[in-house]
Amino acid sequence: MGARANFALIDEDGLRLHYSHWGADRVCSALVAGPEAAARFVSAQHRHDDPARDWLDDAWAEGGAVVDSTARRLVFFGGQLLVEVPLRRAFLALLSLTWPGWTVRWAYDGIGDLAAAAGVDRALVRRPDEDERVLPAEAETDLEWQVHLLTVRADDGITAYPLPWEVHTAWQGPGLLERPPSGGRPRLKLGTVPASGLHVDLATRTAGAWLGDHSAGLVPELDGLWPGWRVEFWEDRYEEQIARCGGAVTVPDADPAAALDELVAGIDRERGHDPVPGMLDVVRRHAEDRQVELNPYFTAHRQVDATDAEWEAVLDAAARLRARLAAGPGETAPGAADHGRD
């Protein structure tokens, strides 16, 4: 039980590595108000002795951030509010206003990207997620929930496979084409934006992959997984895949202003809410008369929120951003190009 996260601060004194047992669910409220508020939050968390060794690995890390004031760079992932692409895009756009002059990047490689940003070898945190690498036998039938979207363009058109959201077919490499799942269809109407996707064009031997969240090790290994192919990584741009399907696959139109409103309301609910007392109460209720041994880091979280003045500044930035988003598609959301990869 937990939402484990590593947070690192880098400044003129070097690297400091911190841990929160519940911080992965507090990424949004920890970062939204800018560098000073983020540094206060991180500094209040449990500090590890060895910042070159004491990192979570892929299996345990559910979020975190590296705040590097020497390079003015923020790299992060996690946050329950950011599991859908439109909300994460709204958050990145908002951070471009509250972190002026900083490079703000989403960690598509999860804890691997955080380690790399801190100057630590990604190999230290690697622990493959085997479930993500399994090729499902057949396509999903419920299209109202997030899916992994596999599309294959051949001479006779598109075949689309909506698959369980927790897999990513890019792990399969070209061997995927020899044993595709059953249930592919020539046209597909999805009820929501997919969780991730892969588009394969047989004629041009091109594979394009994208992620709605993060994937342990996938992005660094993409080129090697598809030898002899041109491989493109589209970050979270699912529109690239949809466009290449030429109308054969459709998803609902996004409403960036509505996504921003939902995001800000969600962060407001996080403010002032310390998860530790509530989780201790859950343990007490379920333990009843039994003796329960808790993880020694179960209470390793300190809720440190933005000040009222800092939150008012966030709300002002959100209002300015919303005005731009509501102006229509001709307006470019600030920060939209700042969530790439190294």
Disulfide bonds with the S-S distance in Angstrom:
none
